[in-house]
Amino acid sequence: MSKGAQKKQPTIDDLCINTIRTLSMDAVQKANSGHPGAPMGLAPAGYALWTRVLKHNPANPDWPDRDRFVLSGGHASMLLYSLLHLTGYDLSLEEIQNFRQWGSKTPGHPEYGHTPGVETTTGPLGQGFANAVGMAMAERHLAAGFNQKGHDIVDHYTYVMCGDGDLMEGVASEAASLAGHLGLGKLICLYDDNGISIEGTTGIAFTENVGKRFDAYRWQVIKVKDGSDPDAIEKALHEAKAETGKPSIIMLKTHIAHGSPNKQDSADAHGSPLGEAEIELTKAALGWKEKTPFAIPKKALDKFRKCIKSGEKAEAGWKKVYQKYTQKYPQLADDWINALTRFMPKGWEADLPQFTPEEGPMATRAASGKVLNAAAAVFPSLMGGSADLAPSNKTFIDGSPEFQKKHYAGRNIRFGVREFAMGAIMSGMFLHGGVRPYGGTFLVFADYVRPAIRVAALMKLPVVYVFTHDSVAVGEDGPTHQPVEHLAALRAIPNLTVIRPADATETAQAWRKAIATNDRPVALILSRQKLPILDAKLTACGVDQGGYILSDCPGRPRILLIATGAEVHITLKAQQMLADQGIAARVVNMPSWEIFEEHSETYKKRILPPAVKARIAIEAGISMGWERYVGPSGTVLGIDHFGASAPGATVLENFGFTAEKIVETALAMLK
């Protein structure tokens, strides 16, 4: 900072911007942990956006037509917390002072549902960017479906603030590409172009022309040479809003740790406190007159708190529009409320298809497609697609158009080969509200979606993942496309429900369960190959139980056979073969570990009697995890190696997934 700049008479804007900076410095210092540099550099952008452009009501963070703000670089959380407190959200100064402490509302990275005004959980770089794309997609879809001439009840923008790290991540590239293709004109990105990463300058690893890259994505590119000038930033924001046919990225040339005499523009300011001495020097350089930490000048607070009145006025104006809308379009208004509240009509399950053995074998992916279409007829808010695999995943809603540029009313999304972005976009769509997203791909590519699944589970978002081609039965495509470890990997994610149905009937139950779930994501694991349809009387409540007795034996069983999905059918055959030899076996179908574990110990012991030590788990995946159910005396028929290229039935037989192998294993165990 030049001497001339230090002597410049501070304006109210300077005071407000420096209030953000000093709160961020002080909070990180008190916690002895955090990232002060980015909030200090982005303070002018945050101030300009939140006080001059952003449509929001601090008194009602859930106002449906508010603009959405996503801080993709979640490590800069003190920028967001400062803005929330200063503009009047329910976030006290005491919470700011307890930054990163146990039980506070100011965790190290923003967490959805934990802090008022936080729209999504961010921290894993790039995901917030993709969340914002999802929010913008949801806004366009709802606007296309509900707005009527002169009655726009859905009319808001999505703003995402990101940094160099976000744009290095592949998920941001995937999402930006799709956003440009879709022409999401109400999506605006503010890019913190400070040239610094954790290891040093971005010159060591990130030297591409970001502007040309986004121009190629069909974005409007706006450059602000001085990222500390709130007027220039405001002008850029209005320029971005004026472009309705494509998303915009505003490239802000900023300085990490702006104002710090010894740490500005250095990697040292990224993830460590500045230190008491450097904070004192920085405050002096900024012309900050307050002597105590966490000081908020009254003039600055009064300026920020004007957002309360302007927000209330904006929402009141929207309510007038909405009131007229409800009078003129009562049915649409009811549909709008149903979409926002995720209303479920009584008895909706009756509209789902019922399957019988007489229909012949059916792949559970095919059954899923039929159930999805039936559910889509009941729930207009259900929308989604596949990562370029819709014909295989059976994720297309028949009779509904595609969601495309200028045709946003469609419910079928072409995500392209962008699995990670698909997952993060689904989260953003749900977070926006009004839509219930699903997305599909092959199970083997769940690894590409996994980071988004994890954060969705953390946020308790009830999105639905449709994973088909669920085992080595994929066959000829070989081990690159044959999932082996993937079921275990998904089951390892806390708060994710994994369901692997054994037939078409259980697939219908799985969809019913997924749609009725409100507090966690659900992954449906579906077969490529056709499977027999079991008698519905046997499977009527199976998914709700998670694990249940599918076929029992007279008296006490000598052995328990526990299976999931396609392997249930060879297990039933093995049970009969054992019965023919006078051995009583119980078949337990366990479509979902997570649901099973929600039941009482009494129920679980009734299904898996502790006295029966001989147990075999049968599943075409790695054996890890099954020890909890088979115990020390049991065994697992699984696949703890990669697959092979051959017809699916041949692969299964050679890997021991036959009734004969189950019988052989059981007899050896019972000797």
CORFEN-V685761 format. One record per backbone hydrogen bond with DSSP energy under -1.0 kcal/mol. CO is the residue of the C=O (numbers start at 0). NH is the residue of the N-H. Records with the same first field share a line. If there is no record, write none. Layout:
# CORFEN-V685761
CO: NH + NH
This chain:
# CORFEN-V685761
1: 5
2: 6
10: 14
11: 15
12: 16
13: 17
14: 18
15: 19
16: 20
17: 21
18: 22
19: 23
20: 24
21: 25
22: 26
23: 27
24: 28
25: 29
26: 30
27: 31 + 32
35: 39
36: 40 + 256
37: 41
41: 45
42: 46
43: 47
44: 48
45: 49
46: 50
47: 51
48: 52 + 53
54: 66
56: 59
59: 62
62: 65
67: 158
69: 71 + 160
71: 73
72: 75
73: 76
75: 78
76: 80
77: 81
78: 82
79: 83
80: 84
81: 85
82: 86
83: 88
88: 90
91: 95
92: 96
93: 97
95: 98
97: 100
100: 103
105: 99
109: 121
110: 113 + 114
114: 117
123: 126
125: 129
126: 130
127: 131
128: 132
129: 133
130: 134
131: 135
132: 136
133: 137
134: 138
135: 139
136: 140
137: 141
138: 142
139: 143
140: 144
141: 145
142: 146
147: 150
150: 147 + 152
156: 67
157: 187
158: 69
159: 189
160: 71 + 72
161: 191
162: 166
163: 167
164: 168
168: 172
169: 173
170: 174
171: 175
172: 176
173: 177
174: 178
175: 179
176: 180
177: 181
178: 183
182: 184
183: 186
185: 157
186: 247
187: 159
188: 249
189: 161
190: 192 + 251
191: 193
194: 201
199: 196
200: 203
201: 204 + 205
207: 209
208: 212
209: 213
210: 214
211: 215
212: 216
213: 218
214: 217
219: 248
221: 250
223: 252
225: 228
228: 232
229: 233
230: 234
231: 235
232: 236
233: 237
234: 238
235: 239
236: 240
237: 241
246: 219
247: 188
248: 221
249: 190
250: 223
251: 192 + 253
252: 226
254: 257
255: 264
256: 259
259: 263
262: 265
265: 268
266: 269
268: 36
274: 278
275: 279
276: 280
277: 281
278: 282
279: 283
280: 284
281: 285
282: 287
283: 286
296: 300
297: 301
298: 302
299: 303
300: 304
303: 306
304: 307
305: 309
306: 310
307: 311
308: 312
309: 313
310: 314
311: 315
312: 316
313: 317
314: 318
315: 319
316: 320
317: 321
318: 322
319: 323
320: 324
321: 325
322: 326
323: 327
324: 328
328: 332
329: 333
330: 334
331: 335
332: 336
333: 337
334: 338
335: 339
336: 340
337: 342
344: 347
346: 349
347: 350
348: 351
355: 358
356: 359
362: 366
363: 367
364: 368
365: 369
366: 370
367: 371
368: 372
369: 373
370: 374
371: 375
372: 376
374: 378
378: 381
380: 435
382: 437
383: 412
384: 439
385: 387 + 414
388: 391 + 392
389: 393
396: 399
400: 410 + 411
403: 406
406: 403
410: 383
411: 402
412: 414
415: 417
417: 421
418: 422
419: 423
420: 424
421: 425
422: 426
423: 427
424: 428
425: 429
426: 430
427: 431
428: 432
435: 382
436: 463
437: 384
438: 465
439: 386
440: 467
441: 444
442: 445
444: 447
445: 449
448: 451 + 452
449: 453
450: 454
451: 455
452: 456
453: 457
454: 458
455: 460
460: 462
462: 521
463: 438
464: 523
465: 440
466: 525
467: 442
470: 473
471: 474
474: 477
477: 480
483: 621
484: 488
485: 489
486: 490
487: 491
489: 492
492: 495
496: 522
498: 524
499: 564
502: 506
503: 507
504: 508
505: 509
506: 510
507: 511
508: 512
509: 513
510: 514
511: 515
520: 496
521: 464
522: 498
523: 466
526: 364
530: 361
534: 537
538: 541
540: 544
541: 545
544: 546
545: 591
547: 588
550: 586
558: 585
559: 615
560: 587
561: 617
562: 589
563: 566
564: 567
565: 568
566: 570
567: 571
568: 572
569: 573
570: 574
571: 575
572: 576
573: 577
574: 578
575: 579
577: 582
578: 581
583: 557 + 558
585: 560
586: 549 + 550
587: 562
588: 547
590: 499
591: 595
592: 596
595: 598
599: 603
600: 604
601: 605
602: 606
603: 607
608: 611
610: 612
613: 559
614: 634
615: 561
616: 636
617: 563
618: 620
620: 638
622: 625
624: 627
625: 628 + 629
626: 630
630: 633
634: 616
635: 637
636: 618
646: 650
647: 651
648: 652
649: 653
650: 654
651: 656
652: 655
655: 657
657: 661
658: 662
659: 663
660: 664
661: 665
662: 666
663: 667
664: 668
665: 669
